Amino acid sequence: MKKLVSYLAVGVMALSLVACGKKGPGTAADVRVRLPPANPAAVGKMVQGITFAKEPRGRAQGIALLREAVKIDPNLWEAHFDLGLVLAMDSDLSGAESSLKTAHGLAPDQEDVAVALAEVRRRRGLSKDAAEGLEAFVAQNPGATDARSLLASTLRDSGQYEKAIKEAREVLVRKSGDASALAELALCHLAKQERESAKLLARQAIDANPKSAVAHRVMGLIQLAEGDDALAFASFQKAAQEDPRDTTARLNMGGVLLRAGAYAKAEEQYRAALQVAPDDLDAQVGLAAALRGESEGKPGNKLDEAKTLLDKVLDKDPKNGSALFNMGVLLTDFMKKPDQGRPMFERFLDVAPKNHPSRADAEKRLAMAPKSAPSAPPAPPAPATTPPAKAPGGKS
């Protein structure tokens, strides 16, 4: 992996739904003192919504019931919170942020709410906003280690490495030897190109908890940075073994296989991730890239499936840079429709950060477009490079 940037990154948040009374730094009862008693009809709708939303097939009905709950009782923060979680699982990140922001306003001392809101903002690429919100929260709740851990991640995302290191160390003061905090500290040093320090910390994380999927993933990222794809793959594989629901490990394995041209094997990893998280946009983009690679020089309908997957992602997230770039490559190089591919590259350049590894390629393609249709080998999305921060109900 060339650079520690997470463009195909974030796995599905492993969030647990709650009914009334979820505890945090301040209890639900503490918050409720300031709010009117919950409307029983709203609570009933909320419980029904949670029940439906636990199954992917019932998610739409669950969302509808939770919307009814917050309409009946706008002060029922738990319903706003649950609605935000379900919308996030459904990849409606804008709607999720709105619901979680409302929940946070109603229950400002609830750590789960603050963390979920920050995680959604992080997934939307709003790491600075996420960090600012978490900084305010931990200032009022110094012992909120989940929030502080995510704060370290968001600070690292936004390039504030020294501040991120400080927050990760604060977590270790409160949770000595915590594997997740050690792994985050390793990522901070890796982002600073301090690989030896990062490797030492990752080994400490694995020693502290040999079953920590996060620790094994971080070791894999260090090995990728050192150019050892085989060792990295083994570390990601170990992470997936320790936590079969670790979609980020699957994404990373898929990315390594894409880079090696093992498209059929990459397809297996992305489909396995989608078995766990059917709405994971990153897994859908990765699967589209694998199908595109498999189709080269062969007849079949894999290109159509790849386009359907990318269309689905862009319907959910029109500014998804990985999907836009991959759609441009698919349309231009494989489906021989450069007139349709060009707008995808233009949209990609509008949303991609300056240091995106595919930016130079997109600019080159646009410069060449008026003269001839560009042609290049499949450009797989980069492997996910940062583990998702521990979300409410998530595993480390």
C-alpha positions in Angstrom: 0.0 0.0 0.0 1.4 3.4 -1.0 -0.1 5.7 1.6 -2.1 5.4 4.7 -5.4 6.8 3.4 -8.7 5.1 3.8 -10.6 5.6 0.5 -12.2 2.2 0.4 -12.2 2.1 4.0 -15.0 2.0 6.4 -16.7 -1.3 7.3 -20.3 -1.3 8.6 -20.6 0.1 12.1 -21.5 -2.8 14.4 -24.1 -0.8 16.3 -26.5 -2.2 18.8 -30.0 -0.9 19.0 -31.5 0.1 22.3 -34.8 0.6 23.9 -35.3 3.1 26.8 -32.7 3.3 29.5 -29.4 2.9 27.6 -26.6 3.7 30.1 -23.6 5.9 29.4 -21.4 8.4 31.3 -24.7 9.8 32.5 -27.6 7.4 32.8 -30.8 7.5 30.9 -32.5 8.4 34.1 -30.2 11.4 34.6 -31.1 12.7 31.1 -34.8 11.9 31.5 -35.1 14.2 34.5 -34.9 17.1 32.1 -37.4 15.7 29.6 -41.2 15.0 29.9 -42.2 11.3 30.5 -42.0 9.2 27.4 -45.2 8.7 25.4 -46.1 5.0 25.7 -47.4 4.9 22.1 -44.0 6.2 20.9 -42.1 3.7 23.0 -44.3 0.9 21.5 -43.5 2.1 18.0 -39.9 2.3 18.8 -39.7 -1.3 20.2 -41.5 -2.6 17.1 -39.2 -0.6 14.9 -36.1 -2.2 16.6 -37.6 -5.6 16.2 -38.1 -5.2 12.4 -34.8 -3.5 11.9 -32.8 -6.4 13.3 -33.4 -8.2 10.0 -32.3 -6.7 6.7 -35.6 -7.5 5.1 -37.4 -5.6 7.8 -35.2 -2.6 7.8 -37.6 -0.4 5.7 -40.5 -1.2 8.0 -38.3 -0.6 11.0 -37.3 2.8 9.8 -40.9 3.7 9.1 -41.9 2.7 12.7 -39.0 4.6 14.3 -40.0 7.7 12.3 -43.5 7.3 13.7 -42.1 7.1 17.2 -40.2 10.3 16.9 -43.2 12.0 15.4 -45.4 11.0 18.3 -42.8 11.9 20.9 -40.1 14.3 19.6 -38.3 14.2 23.0 -37.8 10.4 22.9 -34.0 10.5 22.4 -33.7 6.7 22.3 -35.9 6.6 19.2 -33.9 9.3 17.5 -30.7 7.3 18.4 -32.1 4.0 17.1 -33.3 5.6 13.9 -29.9 7.1 13.4 -28.3 3.7 13.8 -30.7 2.0 11.4 -30.2 4.7 8.8 -26.5 4.3 9.1 -26.7 0.6 8.6 -28.8 1.4 5.5 -26.1 3.7 4.3 -28.2 6.8 4.6 -25.5 8.7 6.4 -27.0 12.2 5.9 -30.3 11.0 7.5 -28.4 9.2 10.2 -26.4 12.3 11.1 -29.5 14.3 11.4 -31.2 11.8 13.7 -28.1 11.3 15.9 -27.6 15.1 16.1 -31.2 15.4 17.5 -30.5 12.5 19.9 -27.3 14.2 21.1 -29.1 17.5 21.7 -31.7 15.7 23.8 -29.2 13.5 25.6 -25.9 15.3 25.6 -24.3 13.1 28.3 -24.9 9.8 26.5 -21.5 8.4 25.2 -23.1 5.9 22.8 -24.9 8.8 21.1 -21.8 11.0 20.9 -19.7 8.1 19.5 -22.3 7.1 16.9 -22.7 10.7 15.7 -19.0 11.1 15.3 -18.6 7.7 13.6 -21.3 8.7 11.0 -19.5 12.0 10.4 -16.3 10.2 10.0 -17.8 7.9 7.4 -19.1 10.9 5.6 -15.5 12.3 5.4 -16.2 14.9 8.0 -13.4 14.0 10.4 -12.9 17.6 11.5 -16.5 17.9 12.6 -16.4 14.5 14.2 -13.3 15.5 16.2 -14.7 18.8 17.3 -17.8 17.2 18.6 -15.9 14.5 20.5 -13.4 17.0 22.0 -16.4 18.9 23.5 -17.8 15.6 24.8 -14.7 14.3 26.5 -14.0 17.7 28.0 -17.3 17.2 29.9 -16.8 13.4 30.3 -13.1 12.7 30.8 -13.7 9.0 31.6 -15.5 8.3 28.4 -12.8 6.0 26.9 -14.8 4.9 23.8 -15.4 8.5 22.8 -11.7 9.4 23.5 -10.6 6.4 21.4 -12.7 7.5 18.5 -11.4 11.1 19.0 -7.9 9.8 18.5 -9.0 8.1 15.3 -10.7 11.2 13.9 -7.7 13.4 14.8 -5.5 11.0 12.9 -7.9 11.1 10.0 -7.6 14.9 9.8 -3.8 14.8 10.0 -3.6 16.0 13.7 -1.2 13.2 14.6 0.3 14.7 17.8 -3.1 15.4 19.3 -4.2 11.9 18.2 -1.2 10.4 20.0 -2.0 12.4 23.1 -5.6 11.1 23.2 -4.6 7.5 22.6 -2.2 7.8 25.5 -5.0 9.2 27.7 -7.0 6.1 26.9 -4.1 3.9 28.0 -3.8 5.8 31.3 -7.4 4.8 32.0 -7.2 1.3 30.4 -3.6 0.2 30.8 -2.6 -2.4 28.1 -5.8 -2.0 26.1 -5.2 -3.6 22.8 -7.5 -1.2 20.8 -5.8 1.8 22.3 -2.3 0.4 21.6 -3.4 -0.4 18.0 -4.7 3.2 17.5 -1.4 4.5 18.9 0.4 2.3 16.4 -1.7 3.7 13.5 -0.8 7.3 14.6 3.0 6.5 14.5 2.5 4.7 11.1 0.8 7.8 9.8 3.9 9.7 10.8 6.0 7.2 8.9 7.5 5.9 12.2 7.2 2.2 11.2 9.4 0.7 13.9 7.5 2.4 16.7 4.2 1.4 15.0 5.3 -2.2 14.7 6.4 -2.3 18.4 3.1 -1.0 19.5 1.2 -3.4 17.3 3.1 -6.3 18.8 2.2 -5.0 22.2 -1.4 -4.8 21.2 -1.3 -8.5 20.0 0.5 -9.6 23.2 -2.1 -7.8 25.3 -5.0 -9.5 23.4 -4.0 -12.2 20.9 -7.6 -12.4 19.8 -8.0 -8.7 19.0 -9.0 -8.4 15.4 -8.1 -4.7 15.5 -4.6 -5.5 16.6 -4.0 -8.0 13.8 -5.5 -5.6 11.2 -3.1 -2.9 12.3 -0.2 -5.2 12.0 -1.4 -6.0 8.5 -1.4 -2.4 7.6 2.2 -2.0 8.8 3.2 -5.0 6.8 1.5 -3.5 3.7 3.4 -0.2 4.3 6.6 -2.3 4.3 5.6 -3.8 1.0 5.0 -7.3 2.3 1.6 -8.2 0.9 1.8 -11.8 1.8 2.4 -11.2 5.5 -0.2 -8.5 5.5 -2.8 -10.8 4.0 -2.0 -13.4 6.7 -2.6 -10.7 9.4 -5.9 -9.7 7.8 -6.9 -13.3 7.6 -6.1 -13.8 11.3 -8.3 -10.8 12.1 -11.2 -12.3 10.2 -10.7 -15.6 12.0 -10.8 -13.9 15.4 -13.9 -11.9 14.4 -15.8 -13.4 11.5 -18.0 -10.2 11.4 -14.9 -8.1 10.9 -15.8 -6.7 7.5 -12.8 -4.4 7.4 -10.4 -7.3 7.4 -12.3 -8.8 4.5 -12.1 -5.5 2.6 -8.3 -5.4 3.2 -7.9 -9.0 2.0 -9.9 -8.2 -1.1 -7.8 -5.1 -1.7 -4.5 -7.2 -1.5 -6.0 -9.8 -3.9 -7.1 -7.1 -6.3 -3.6 -5.6 -6.4 -2.2 -9.1 -7.1 -4.7 -9.6 -9.9 -6.4 -12.5 -8.1 -9.9 -11.2 -9.0 -11.9 -14.4 -8.4 -10.4 -14.7 -4.9 -11.0 -11.0 -4.2 -14.6 -11.5 -5.3 -15.0 -14.2 -2.6 -13.8 -11.8 0.1 -16.1 -9.0 -0.9 -19.1 -11.4 -1.1 -18.2 -12.7 2.3 -18.2 -9.1 3.6 -21.6 -8.5 2.0 -23.0 -11.6 3.7 -22.3 -9.9 7.0 -23.2 -6.3 5.9 -25.4 -6.4 2.8 -25.4 -2.6 2.5 -21.7 -2.0 2.9 -20.8 0.5 0.1 -17.1 -0.2 0.2 -17.6 -3.9 -0.2 -19.9 -3.2 -3.2 -17.3 -1.0 -4.8 -14.6 -3.7 -4.2 -16.8 -6.4 -5.6 -17.5 -4.3 -8.7 -13.7 -3.9 -9.2 -13.2 -7.6 -8.8 -15.9 -8.4 -11.3 -14.5 -5.9 -13.8 -11.1 -7.5 -13.5 -12.5 -11.0 -14.0 -14.3 -9.9 -17.2 -11.2 -8.7 -19.1 -11.1 -10.6 -22.3 -13.9 -12.9 -21.4 -17.6 -13.0 -22.4 -20.3 -12.8 -19.7 -22.4 -10.5 -17.7 -19.9 -9.6 -14.9 -19.6 -6.1 -16.4 -23.3 -5.5 -16.1 -23.3 -6.7 -12.5 -20.3 -4.4 -11.7 -22.2 -1.4 -13.2 -25.3 -2.3 -11.2 -23.3 -2.4 -8.0 -21.7 1.0 -8.7 -25.0 2.5 -9.7 -26.4 1.3 -6.4 -23.5 2.9 -4.4 -23.9 6.2 -6.2 -27.6 6.3 -5.7 -26.9 6.0 -1.9 -23.8 8.2 -1.9 -23.4 10.4 -5.1 -20.0 11.7 -3.8 -18.4 8.4 -3.2 -15.0 8.9 -4.8 -14.1 5.2 -5.1 -17.4 4.5 -6.9 -17.0 7.5 -9.2 -13.5 6.6 -10.3 -14.3 2.9 -10.7 -17.4 3.7 -12.7 -15.3 6.0 -15.0 -12.8 3.1 -15.6 -15.6 0.6 -16.2 -17.5 2.8 -18.7 -14.4 4.0 -20.5 -12.1 1.0 -20.6 -14.4 -1.9 -20.5 -17.8 -0.9 -21.8 -16.2 1.4 -24.4 -18.4 4.4 -23.5 -15.9 7.2 -23.0 -18.6 9.9 -23.3 -20.3 8.5 -20.2 -17.1 7.8 -18.4 -15.7 11.4 -18.7 -18.4 12.9 -16.3 -17.5 10.3 -13.7 -13.9 11.4 -13.7 -15.0 15.0 -13.5 -17.2 14.3 -10.5 -14.4 12.3 -8.9 -12.0 15.2 -9.2 -14.6 17.5 -7.6 -14.9 15.3 -4.4 -11.5 13.5 -4.1 -8.9 15.0 -1.7 -5.7 16.3 -3.3 -3.7 13.3 -2.0 -6.0 10.7 -3.4 -3.8 8.0 -5.1 -6.1 7.9 -8.2 -6.3 11.6 -8.7 -3.3 11.8 -11.1 -4.8 9.0 -13.2 -8.2 10.7 -13.4 -6.6 14.0 -14.5 -4.5 12.2 -17.1 -7.6 10.4 -18.5 -9.5 13.7 -18.8 -6.6 15.3 -20.5 -6.4 12.5 -23.1 -10.2 12.2 -23.6 -10.6 14.8 -26.4 -7.9 13.0 -28.5 -8.8 9.4 -27.9 -10.5 7.1 -25.5 -8.1 6.3 -22.7 -7.1 2.7 -22.1 -5.5 1.3 -19.0 -5.5 -1.9 -16.9 -8.1 -2.2 -14.2 -7.5 0.2 -11.4 -8.6 -1.6 -8.2 -9.6 0.5 -5.2 -7.0 0.7 -2.5 -7.4 -1.7 0.5 -9.0 -0.2 3.6 -6.2 1.2 5.6 -7.7 2.3 8.9 -9.8 0.0 11.1 -13.2 1.5 12.0 -13.3 3.1 15.4 -15.0 1.0 18.0 -18.7 1.8 17.7 -21.4 1.2 20.2 -21.8 -2.5 20.5 -18.8 -3.2 18.3 -16.0 -5.6 18.9 -12.3 -5.1 19.2 
